[in-house]
Amino acid sequence: MRITNVEAVPIRHELEDTFANSQHWYNSREYCLVKIETDRGFVGWGECYGPIAGNREMVEKWIAPWLNGKNPMHVRELHEKIAVRARASYHSFLPATTISGVDMALWDLRGKAESKPIHELLGGKRRSSVTAYATGHYFRDVDNFETLKELFAEEAKGHVEAGFAALKAKIGLDRNTPWGIEEDIELIGAIREAVGDDVRIMADANQAYDRTEAKWVGRRLAEHDVYYFEEPIPVEDIQGYAHLNECLSVPIAAGECWAFIHEFEHVIRNNAVSYIQPDIPSAGGITTVQTIARLANENNIPCIPHIWGSAISIAAGLQIIATIPGRTMIEFDRTPNPLRDDIVANPIDNDGNTVSIPDGPGLGIEVDQDTLNTYRVNKI
């Protein structure tokens, strides 16, 4: 079997209501998908993290010409060769997001060719379902802080009513709003008051603070029994993460902005986090994240993959999560997103507090090509 076509599929949906985290405001959801076809009719799908621009060009102009004609069943070999070629070609730039999307599509294709789910190709599943936590609580374009606080509290109640017993909220207001770190703590306090003591709360700062601010915030998050404090400071500051992880009682979590094994080895070696969160569409794909999960387990660190994308990345997350030893969860984005809910014939949804692991071949989902095409963009 040989690869006959490698295609970037850019999709985008304009949001009715903008929202923000500490890094920037979102007015759309967009993804660069990867579609790989073979001479035997099998098709694999993957997803690159980040903007369409850059990912699309890398897939179609640089990876596709080399990958066409190759045997898609040799996934790990192809992954390694693409990474080596990229380092030789670009030196200081290694296109992790693009490699991740291609790797994911290759695993999906191989699973379909062998009529097996990816988790079986990776050694077998350890669970049939996984505990889910609801992601949401983004900043909104409102005139006063009391309104924002009320929105956070109401959203939290909605997650609990939908069956979730854990949720994650954004903090780091002073980067994109008129408010600051005191109000960050008020938001978490409003959620705790709204949902009670039995619901697990995580706080995600998206690298909003310096070390001093992060210590102040972390100590106050502990007062609200926050389960973990995600990305408190810039991800380049590994020693800062190690310092916070040592001095704060609330555990530190991070990983969505690190890529490939060497970066995660550095993080783990420095005891920089208590929970590690590789993102499959950006960390190096399924090939890399399986190794990260194994490495984390060997060092007694729970691996909870970061997931914030289309139905394709959610399915990939579930395939990896099925194989992770020890404690884990799935991040379940609850913000409006038809690219998550509509582009597959069998959407992934929660059943109360859990999400089931798909057992179909490959990623276990069926892409609805007609619906997908309604979100396809040609220029961006």
Secondary structure as GFF3:
##gff-version 3
##sequence-region A 1 380
A	DSSP	beta_strand	3	20	.	.	.	ID=ss1
A	DSSP	beta_strand	25	38	.	.	.	ID=ss2
A	DSSP	beta_strand	43	48	.	.	.	ID=ss3
A	DSSP	alpha_helix	52	57	.	.	.	ID=ss4
A	DSSP	pi_helix	58	63	.	.	.	ID=ss5
A	DSSP	alpha_helix	64	67	.	.	.	ID=ss6
A	DSSP	alpha_helix	75	90	.	.	.	ID=ss7
A	DSSP	alpha_helix	96	114	.	.	.	ID=ss8
A	DSSP	alpha_helix	118	121	.	.	.	ID=ss9
A	DSSP	beta_strand	129	135	.	.	.	ID=ss10
A	DSSP	alpha_helix	145	161	.	.	.	ID=ss11
A	DSSP	beta_strand	166	170	.	.	.	ID=ss12
A	DSSP	three_ten_helix	173	175	.	.	.	ID=ss13
A	DSSP	alpha_helix	181	195	.	.	.	ID=ss14
A	DSSP	beta_strand	200	204	.	.	.	ID=ss15
A	DSSP	alpha_helix	211	223	.	.	.	ID=ss16
A	DSSP	beta_strand	228	230	.	.	.	ID=ss17
A	DSSP	alpha_helix	238	247	.	.	.	ID=ss18
A	DSSP	beta_strand	252	254	.	.	.	ID=ss19
A	DSSP	alpha_helix	260	269	.	.	.	ID=ss20
A	DSSP	beta_strand	275	276	.	.	.	ID=ss21
A	DSSP	alpha_helix	280	283	.	.	.	ID=ss22
A	DSSP	alpha_helix	285	298	.	.	.	ID=ss23
A	DSSP	alpha_helix	311	321	.	.	.	ID=ss24
A	DSSP	beta_strand	330	333	.	.	.	ID=ss25
A	DSSP	alpha_helix	338	341	.	.	.	ID=ss26
A	DSSP	beta_strand	354	356	.	.	.	ID=ss27
A	DSSP	alpha_helix	369	374	.	.	.	ID=ss28
###
